Amino acid sequence: MNQGAFLKLIRAGLALLFIAQLIFINYLLFGQQSGGQNVQMKEVVRAGIGRGPEALGVFTPQEASPEGPMSFAVSPAGEIYVLDQLNSRIQVFKDGRKLKSIPIPGETYCDLEIMPDGRIALLDNLVKEEVVLLNPQGRPEERISLRRAEIPEPAAITGLYCRSQGQWPGLWAEVENGFILLAGLDGQPTAGFRKLPGLLSQNGRRFLKMEIIDDRQVRLFRSEEDFETWKNYDLNFELPLGVIYGPWEDRAGNLYLGAHTFDEENEACEMVILSPSGRERDRIKLALSSSVHEMLKPILVTPDGLIYQMVIETENKSVVIRQYKMN
């Protein structure tokens, strides 16, 4: 091989190496296509496991139940509030870095919600049986008892949801596929009783609920805006159902339902997305935690249709939150 041909070969090799580096950098910065054909994934939080100022607490005993951060929420500004109850704090992240820590009054809280005025609602459905509202600095300002006649068993509450739009604004508790009003948007406990026959959509204009038909099928219900007429859609899964997350509806009217499914040999976590007409639009494969830790709400969908998932990677000693975005 003459010198000219050899130099051309070297240049070609360097060009291919440069292209490969660009592809890898693009992967790191903008994520990868995951599951469905039109979905982009990127990592938005990676925190070490522990008690340090940048870390998130994870409890992994040999005999008792393992526990991770129980819940998280995303503010309209894109800040990610992680309930780090094992360290008695909320860790707030944005753009991949921690912004601040907010102290909380105990380790027994299992869910949080961000109120329109920036206050934070915390749920303790087992020990204190209350919801406490904190100011942005972490000082308790209001306590709402869950020992009420309309809530026979506070442990049955599976989440807190604030709805600021529609005809029923306020802070709601999810109980058995329905909503019970706890407080107004000002955080003041409600004097009367109101229960809704479904979860209020994020814009407050429809009811959503779901029903397990058999071990591999879920029926998703959505009301029309009159709150009386209902449509339903059946979703099928390849593996037996374990835990179901949602449902949600985004501003465009797309429906979302997450499911963790498994049998003796296989395991999957996926998000099914339906178009406003109820046609299956996509089915996204989400990540699997490398160990089984209790987390009440590891998945959420924002009004803009952004999907967030929190997983624990014990092999990397990390808690990771990823964002999935439809193109």
C-alpha positions as CSV (number, residue, x, y, z in Angstrom):
1,M,0.0,0.0,0.0
2,N,1.5,3.4,-1.0
3,Q,1.7,6.3,1.4
4,G,-1.2,8.2,-0.2
5,A,-3.6,5.3,0.1
6,F,-2.5,4.7,3.7
7,L,-3.2,8.3,4.6
8,K,-6.7,8.1,3.0
9,L,-7.4,5.0,5.1
10,I,-6.3,6.8,8.3
11,R,-8.5,9.8,7.5
12,A,-11.5,7.6,6.8
13,G,-11.0,5.8,10.1
14,L,-10.7,9.1,12.0
15,A,-13.9,10.3,10.3
16,L,-15.8,7.2,11.4
17,L,-14.4,7.5,14.9
18,F,-15.6,11.2,15.0
19,I,-19.1,10.3,13.8
20,A,-19.3,7.5,16.4
21,Q,-18.3,10.0,19.1
22,L,-21.0,12.4,18.0
23,I,-23.6,9.7,18.1
24,F,-22.5,8.7,21.6
25,I,-22.5,12.3,22.8
26,N,-26.0,12.8,21.4
27,Y,-27.1,9.7,23.2
28,L,-25.8,11.0,26.5
29,L,-27.3,14.5,26.0
30,F,-30.7,13.7,24.5
31,G,-31.4,10.1,25.4
32,Q,-32.4,7.2,23.4
33,Q,-35.5,5.9,21.7
34,S,-37.2,3.6,24.2
35,G,-39.9,1.1,23.6
36,G,-42.3,2.9,21.1
37,Q,-41.1,4.3,17.9
38,N,-41.7,7.9,18.7
39,V,-40.5,8.3,22.2
40,Q,-37.3,9.9,23.5
41,M,-35.8,9.1,26.9
42,K,-33.3,11.1,28.9
43,E,-32.0,10.9,32.5
44,V,-33.0,13.9,34.6
45,V,-31.9,12.8,38.1
46,R,-29.2,10.5,39.3
47,A,-28.5,10.6,43.1
48,G,-26.4,8.4,45.2
49,I,-27.9,6.2,47.9
50,G,-27.2,7.4,51.4
51,R,-27.6,10.3,53.9
52,G,-25.3,12.9,52.4
53,P,-26.5,16.3,51.2
54,E,-26.8,15.1,47.5
55,A,-28.2,11.6,48.3
56,L,-31.5,9.9,48.6
57,G,-32.3,7.4,51.3
58,V,-32.9,3.7,50.5
59,F,-33.4,1.0,53.2
60,T,-32.5,-2.5,52.2
61,P,-32.7,-4.8,55.3
62,Q,-32.2,-8.6,55.1
63,E,-35.6,-9.4,56.7
64,A,-37.9,-6.4,56.8
65,S,-39.4,-4.7,53.7
66,P,-37.0,-2.7,51.6
67,E,-38.0,0.9,51.1
68,G,-37.0,3.7,48.7
69,P,-38.1,7.3,48.2
70,M,-41.9,6.8,48.3
71,S,-43.0,9.4,45.8
72,F,-42.1,12.5,43.7
73,A,-43.8,15.4,42.0
74,V,-42.9,17.7,39.1
75,S,-43.6,21.5,39.4
76,P,-44.9,23.6,36.5
77,A,-41.3,25.0,36.3
78,G,-39.8,21.5,35.8
79,E,-38.4,21.1,39.3
80,I,-38.5,17.5,40.6
81,Y,-39.5,17.2,44.3
82,V,-38.4,13.8,45.6
83,L,-39.9,12.6,48.9
84,D,-36.7,11.5,50.8
85,Q,-38.7,10.4,53.8
86,L,-35.9,8.1,55.2
87,N,-33.8,11.3,55.6
88,S,-36.7,13.4,56.8
89,R,-36.5,15.8,53.8
90,I,-37.6,16.6,50.3
91,Q,-34.7,16.8,47.7
92,V,-35.4,19.2,44.8
93,F,-33.7,18.7,41.5
94,K,-33.6,20.5,38.1
95,D,-31.5,20.1,35.0
96,G,-29.7,17.1,36.6
97,R,-28.5,18.9,39.7
98,K,-29.9,19.3,43.2
99,L,-31.3,22.7,44.0
100,K,-32.2,22.5,47.6
101,S,-33.3,20.3,50.5
102,I,-36.6,21.0,52.4
103,P,-36.9,19.5,55.9
104,I,-40.1,17.5,56.7
105,P,-41.4,16.6,60.2
106,G,-40.8,12.9,60.3
107,E,-40.0,9.7,58.3
108,T,-43.6,8.3,57.9
109,Y,-44.8,10.3,55.0
110,C,-45.6,8.3,51.8
111,D,-46.8,10.9,49.2
112,L,-46.4,14.6,48.4
113,E,-48.2,17.1,46.2
114,I,-47.3,20.7,45.2
115,M,-49.9,23.3,45.7
116,P,-50.4,26.3,43.3
117,D,-49.0,28.7,45.9
118,G,-45.8,26.7,46.3
119,R,-46.7,25.0,49.5
120,I,-46.2,21.2,49.8
121,A,-48.8,18.7,51.0
122,L,-47.5,15.5,52.7
123,L,-49.5,12.4,53.3
124,D,-49.1,10.1,56.3
125,N,-51.9,7.5,56.1
126,L,-50.5,5.0,58.6
127,V,-49.0,6.5,61.7
128,K,-50.1,10.1,62.2
129,E,-53.1,9.7,59.8
130,E,-52.9,13.2,58.6
131,V,-52.0,15.5,55.7
132,V,-49.6,18.3,56.7
133,L,-49.0,21.4,54.5
134,L,-45.5,22.9,54.6
135,N,-44.4,26.3,53.4
136,P,-41.6,26.3,50.8
137,Q,-39.0,26.4,53.6
138,G,-40.5,23.3,55.3
139,R,-42.4,24.8,58.2
140,P,-45.8,23.1,58.9
141,E,-48.7,25.6,58.4
142,E,-51.7,23.4,58.4
143,R,-52.6,19.8,59.5
144,I,-55.6,18.0,58.2
145,S,-56.7,14.9,60.1
146,L,-57.7,11.8,58.1
147,R,-59.7,10.5,61.0
148,R,-63.0,11.5,59.5
149,A,-66.3,9.7,59.1
150,E,-66.0,9.8,55.3
151,I,-62.7,8.0,55.5
152,P,-63.3,4.7,57.3
153,E,-59.7,3.6,56.8
154,P,-56.9,6.2,56.2
155,A,-54.6,3.4,55.1
156,A,-56.8,3.0,52.0
157,I,-55.7,6.4,50.7
158,T,-53.3,5.8,47.9
159,G,-52.3,9.4,46.9
160,L,-52.7,13.1,47.1
161,Y,-53.8,15.2,44.0
162,C,-54.2,19.0,43.7
163,R,-56.6,20.2,41.1
164,S,-56.7,23.9,40.4
165,Q,-58.9,23.9,37.3
166,G,-62.5,22.9,36.7
167,Q,-65.5,23.1,39.0
168,W,-64.0,21.2,41.9
169,P,-60.7,22.8,42.8
170,G,-58.9,21.6,45.9
171,L,-56.6,19.0,47.4
172,W,-58.0,15.5,46.9
173,A,-57.3,12.1,48.3
174,E,-57.5,9.0,46.1
175,V,-59.5,6.3,47.7
176,E,-60.7,3.2,45.8
177,N,-60.8,4.6,42.3
178,G,-62.4,7.8,43.5
179,F,-61.6,11.2,45.0
180,I,-62.4,12.6,48.5
181,L,-62.0,16.4,49.0
182,L,-59.7,17.2,51.9
183,A,-59.0,21.0,51.6
184,G,-59.4,24.0,49.3
185,L,-56.6,25.5,47.3
186,D,-55.9,27.7,50.4
187,G,-55.1,24.6,52.4
188,Q,-58.0,25.0,54.7
189,P,-59.8,21.7,55.6
190,T,-63.3,21.4,54.1
191,A,-66.2,21.4,56.4
192,G,-68.6,19.4,54.1
193,F,-68.1,16.0,52.5
194,R,-67.6,15.6,48.7
195,K,-66.7,12.3,47.0
196,L,-66.3,11.9,43.2
197,P,-66.9,8.6,41.3
198,G,-63.5,8.7,39.7
199,L,-60.2,10.5,39.5
200,L,-60.4,14.1,38.2
201,S,-58.3,14.6,35.1
202,Q,-55.5,17.1,35.5
203,N,-57.5,19.9,33.9
204,G,-60.5,19.0,36.0
205,R,-62.8,18.4,33.1
206,R,-63.3,14.6,33.2
207,F,-63.4,11.6,35.5
208,L,-61.0,8.7,35.0
209,K,-61.0,5.3,36.5
210,M,-59.9,1.8,35.8
211,E,-61.0,-1.8,36.5
212,I,-59.0,-5.0,36.4
213,I,-60.9,-7.5,34.2
214,D,-58.6,-10.4,34.6
215,D,-54.9,-11.1,35.3
216,R,-53.9,-9.6,31.9
217,Q,-56.6,-7.1,31.0
218,V,-57.5,-3.6,32.4
219,R,-60.6,-1.6,31.4
220,L,-60.0,2.1,31.3
221,F,-63.0,4.5,31.8
222,R,-63.2,8.2,30.8
223,S,-66.2,10.4,31.2
224,E,-67.3,13.1,28.8
225,E,-67.2,16.6,30.0
226,D,-70.7,16.3,31.3
227,F,-69.3,13.9,33.9
228,E,-72.2,11.5,33.3
229,T,-71.5,9.8,29.9
230,W,-68.7,7.3,30.0
231,K,-66.5,5.5,27.4
232,N,-64.3,2.5,28.1
233,Y,-61.2,1.0,26.5
234,D,-59.7,-2.5,27.1
235,L,-55.9,-2.8,27.5
236,N,-54.3,-6.2,27.2
237,F,-50.9,-7.2,28.5
238,E,-48.6,-10.2,27.7
239,L,-47.7,-10.9,31.3
240,P,-49.9,-11.1,34.4
241,L,-50.6,-7.8,36.1
242,G,-48.7,-6.8,39.2
243,V,-49.0,-3.1,40.0
244,I,-51.0,-0.5,37.9
245,Y,-50.2,3.2,37.8
246,G,-52.6,5.9,36.7
247,P,-54.7,6.6,34.7
248,W,-53.8,10.1,33.5
249,E,-55.0,12.4,30.7
250,D,-52.8,15.1,29.2
251,R,-53.8,18.5,27.7
252,A,-54.2,17.0,24.2
253,G,-56.6,14.3,25.5
254,N,-54.2,11.3,25.3
255,L,-54.7,8.7,28.0
256,Y,-51.9,7.0,29.9
257,L,-51.9,3.8,32.0
258,G,-48.7,2.2,33.4
259,A,-48.3,-1.4,34.5
260,H,-45.7,-3.6,36.1
261,T,-46.3,-7.1,34.9
262,F,-44.4,-10.4,35.6
263,D,-44.5,-14.2,35.9
264,E,-42.0,-16.7,37.2
265,E,-39.6,-16.1,34.3
266,N,-40.3,-12.6,32.8
267,E,-40.9,-9.1,34.0
268,A,-41.9,-5.8,32.3
269,C,-42.8,-2.3,33.1
270,E,-44.7,-0.4,30.4
271,M,-46.8,2.7,29.7
272,V,-49.7,2.3,27.3
273,I,-50.8,5.6,25.6
274,L,-54.2,6.0,23.9
275,S,-55.1,8.7,21.5
276,P,-58.1,11.0,22.3
277,S,-60.3,8.7,20.4
278,G,-59.2,5.7,22.4
279,R,-56.9,4.0,19.8
280,E,-53.6,2.7,21.1
281,R,-51.0,5.2,20.1
282,D,-47.9,3.7,21.7
283,R,-46.6,1.3,24.2
284,I,-43.4,2.3,25.9
285,K,-41.1,-0.1,27.7
286,L,-40.0,1.5,31.0
287,A,-37.0,0.6,33.1
288,L,-37.0,-2.1,35.8
289,S,-35.6,-1.5,39.2
290,S,-32.7,-3.8,39.9
291,S,-34.3,-4.7,43.3
292,V,-37.8,-4.6,44.8
293,H,-38.2,-1.6,47.1
294,E,-41.5,-0.2,48.3
295,M,-42.3,3.1,46.4
296,L,-45.9,4.3,46.4
297,K,-45.8,6.5,43.2
298,P,-42.7,5.8,41.1
299,I,-44.4,6.9,37.9
300,L,-46.2,10.1,36.9
301,V,-47.4,11.9,33.8
302,T,-47.5,15.7,33.5
303,P,-50.3,17.8,31.8
304,D,-47.8,18.2,28.9
305,G,-47.6,14.5,28.4
306,L,-44.1,14.0,29.9
307,I,-43.7,10.6,31.5
308,Y,-41.4,10.4,34.5
309,Q,-40.2,7.2,36.2
310,M,-38.1,6.7,39.3
311,V,-36.1,3.5,39.7
312,I,-33.5,2.2,42.2
313,E,-30.2,0.8,40.7
314,T,-28.6,-1.0,43.6
315,E,-25.7,-2.1,41.5
316,N,-24.8,1.5,40.9
317,K,-25.9,2.6,44.4
318,S,-28.2,5.2,42.7
319,V,-31.8,6.5,42.5
320,V,-32.5,7.5,38.9
321,I,-35.4,9.4,37.4
322,R,-35.9,9.3,33.7
323,Q,-38.2,11.4,31.4
324,Y,-39.9,9.9,28.4
325,K,-41.2,12.3,25.8
326,M,-43.4,11.6,22.7
327,N,-42.0,13.2,19.5
